[in-house]
Amino acid sequence: MQNKPLIIGIAGGSASGKSSIAKKLEAAFDGKKVIKIKEDDYYNDQKDMTMQERLLVNYDHPFAFDHKFLIEQLTSLIDGNPIDKPTYDYVNNTRSEVTERIESGDVIILEGLFVLEDEEIRKLLDIKIFVDTPPDVRFIRRLKRDVKERGRSIDSVINQYLNVVRLMHDQFIEPSKKYADLIIPEGGHNVVAIDLLITKISSIIN
C-alpha cells in the first residue's frame, strides 16, 4: 500500500505567482511523482448557458467553482486512485470536452484563488501557502496574461479588474491569508521562502 500523498495548497490573488511556485516545487522533486492541480479547471460546466449568459458570470466568486467535484477528485487521489481531471476553455468560458487522466503520486500541489477560503478543501491540505503579491504587480501580470493567453481585450481585462476582481479579492481571498502556514511575498521570486519550503517538504516525504 502506497503512502498517503503530501497535499500542498497554494492560494493567492489572481496572477500573484501561484503557478510559478508550483513549477519550482515540481522541479525540485524531480525524482518524486509530483502532480499539479489547478482550481481553474474546476470552474462550473456552463454548456447549457448562452455565451451572453456566460459573460455575465462572476468568475472571481467562490460560487463560480465546482468545489464539490474538486474535493471528490482530490479525495480519490489521496486514496491512491486515478482521476479524469476536467480542463477549462477560457475562450468559450466553459468546461472543455477534454479530460486529463491523472494517477496519484507522492506530492499533490493544488493551486487556486480559493484554495484556503474553502473550509472543506483546507481540511485536505497538509501544507497551506498564501502568495502575497502587491495589487499593481498582480494587475499588470493579469493584463499581459489574459490578453496574450486567453484572447481577452485590454478594455475587458481592465473593466473586470476594477468592477469585480479587486472587490472579490478583498472580500474572499485576502481574508483567507489567516489560514496559511506560510505566507510568501512576491511568489516565485522569493528564493529564500521557496528553499525553506522545499527543505520542509523533503523532510516529510523522505
C-alpha positions in Angstrom: 0.0 0.0 0.0 1.4 3.4 -1.0 1.9 6.2 1.5 -0.6 9.0 1.5 0.5 11.8 -0.8 1.5 15.1 0.7 -1.1 17.7 -0.2 0.1 21.3 -0.7 -2.4 24.1 -1.2 -1.2 27.4 -2.8 -3.7 30.3 -2.7 -3.4 34.0 -3.5 -4.8 36.7 -5.7 -5.1 36.5 -9.5 -1.6 36.5 -11.1 0.1 36.6 -7.7 2.7 33.9 -8.7 0.9 30.7 -7.5 1.8 28.7 -10.7 5.4 29.9 -10.5 5.8 28.4 -7.1 4.1 25.2 -8.1 6.5 24.8 -11.1 9.5 25.4 -8.8 8.3 22.8 -6.3 7.7 20.3 -9.2 11.3 20.9 -10.5 12.8 20.5 -7.0 11.3 17.0 -6.6 12.3 15.5 -9.9 12.7 12.0 -8.5 9.2 12.0 -7.0 5.9 11.9 -8.7 4.5 15.5 -8.3 1.0 16.3 -9.5 -0.2 19.8 -10.1 -4.0 20.5 -9.9 -5.4 23.9 -10.9 -8.6 25.1 -9.2 -9.4 26.9 -12.5 -10.1 23.5 -14.2 -13.0 23.1 -11.8 -14.9 26.2 -12.9 -18.6 25.2 -13.3 -19.6 23.5 -16.5 -21.7 26.1 -18.4 -22.5 24.3 -21.6 -26.2 24.9 -21.1 -25.8 28.7 -21.0 -25.5 31.1 -23.9 -22.3 33.0 -24.4 -24.0 36.2 -23.3 -25.1 34.5 -20.1 -21.5 33.2 -19.6 -20.1 36.6 -19.9 -22.3 37.8 -17.0 -20.9 35.2 -14.6 -18.6 36.5 -11.8 -15.6 34.2 -12.2 -13.9 35.6 -9.2 -16.5 34.4 -6.7 -16.3 31.0 -5.0 -19.7 30.1 -6.4 -18.2 30.0 -9.9 -16.3 26.8 -9.0 -17.5 23.2 -8.6 -15.6 22.7 -5.3 -17.7 19.6 -4.5 -16.3 17.9 -7.6 -12.8 19.1 -6.9 -12.9 17.7 -3.3 -14.3 14.4 -4.7 -11.4 14.1 -7.1 -8.7 15.2 -4.7 -10.0 12.7 -2.2 -9.7 10.0 -4.9 -6.1 10.9 -5.4 -5.4 10.9 -1.7 -6.9 7.3 -1.6 -4.4 6.3 -4.4 -7.0 6.2 -7.2 -6.6 7.8 -10.6 -9.0 10.6 -11.8 -10.1 12.1 -15.1 -9.5 15.7 -14.4 -11.6 18.3 -16.2 -9.9 21.1 -18.2 -11.3 24.6 -18.8 -11.8 26.5 -22.0 -11.1 30.2 -21.3 -12.1 31.4 -24.7 -15.6 29.9 -24.5 -16.0 30.3 -20.8 -17.0 26.7 -20.0 -15.6 23.3 -19.3 -13.7 21.7 -22.2 -14.6 18.3 -23.7 -11.0 17.3 -23.0 -10.2 15.5 -19.7 -6.8 14.6 -18.4 -6.0 11.2 -16.8 -4.1 11.7 -13.6 -2.6 9.0 -11.4 -1.9 9.6 -7.7 1.6 10.5 -6.7 4.0 11.4 -3.8 3.1 15.1 -3.8 -0.1 16.9 -4.9 0.0 20.6 -5.4 -3.4 22.3 -5.6 -3.3 26.0 -6.6 -6.1 28.5 -7.0 -7.8 31.6 -5.7 -10.0 30.0 -3.1 -7.9 27.0 -2.0 -7.6 28.4 1.5 -11.1 30.1 1.5 -13.0 26.8 1.3 -13.0 25.0 4.7 -13.6 21.6 3.2 -10.6 22.0 0.9 -8.5 23.2 3.8 -9.2 20.1 5.7 -7.4 18.0 3.0 -4.3 20.1 2.9 -1.1 19.2 4.8 0.7 22.5 4.0 -1.1 25.7 3.3 0.6 28.5 1.4 -0.5 32.1 0.6 1.2 34.1 -2.1 1.2 37.7 -1.1 1.9 40.0 -4.1 1.1 43.8 -4.4 -2.1 44.6 -6.3 -0.4 46.7 -9.0 2.0 43.8 -9.8 -0.8 41.3 -10.0 -2.9 43.6 -12.2 0.0 44.1 -14.7 0.6 40.3 -14.8 -3.1 39.5 -15.3 -3.4 42.1 -18.1 -0.5 40.6 -20.0 -1.6 37.0 -19.4 -5.3 37.5 -20.3 -4.6 39.4 -23.5 -1.8 37.1 -24.7 -3.0 33.6 -23.5 -6.8 33.9 -23.0 -7.9 36.0 -26.0 -9.2 39.0 -23.9 -9.2 42.6 -24.9 -7.3 45.2 -22.8 -10.6 47.1 -22.0 -12.4 43.9 -20.9 -9.5 43.0 -18.6 -9.3 46.5 -17.0 -13.1 46.6 -16.6 -13.2 43.2 -15.0 -10.4 44.0 -12.6 -11.9 47.3 -11.5 -15.5 46.1 -11.2 -15.1 42.5 -10.0 -11.6 41.1 -9.4 -10.4 43.7 -6.9 -13.6 43.6 -4.9 -13.7 39.8 -4.7 -10.0 39.7 -3.7 -10.7 42.0 -0.8 -13.8 40.1 0.2 -12.7 36.4 -0.1 -9.1 35.9 -1.0 -7.2 38.4 1.2 -9.0 37.2 4.4 -8.0 33.6 3.7 -4.4 34.5 4.3 -5.0 33.9 8.0 -5.3 30.2 7.3 -1.8 29.9 5.7 1.1 28.0 7.4 3.4 30.1 5.2 3.0 33.5 3.5 5.3 34.0 0.6 5.7 37.6 -0.6 6.4 38.1 -4.4 5.7 34.4 -5.3 8.3 32.6 -7.4 10.8 35.4 -7.0 11.2 34.7 -3.3 14.1 32.3 -3.4 14.6 32.0 0.4 11.0 31.2 1.1 10.9 28.6 -1.6 14.1 27.0 -0.4 12.7 26.7 3.1 9.6 25.2 1.7 11.5 22.6 -0.3 13.5 21.7 2.8 10.4 21.2 4.8 8.7 19.1 2.1 11.8 17.0 1.7 11.9 16.2 5.4 8.3 15.0 5.2 8.4 12.9 2.1 11.8 11.4 2.7 
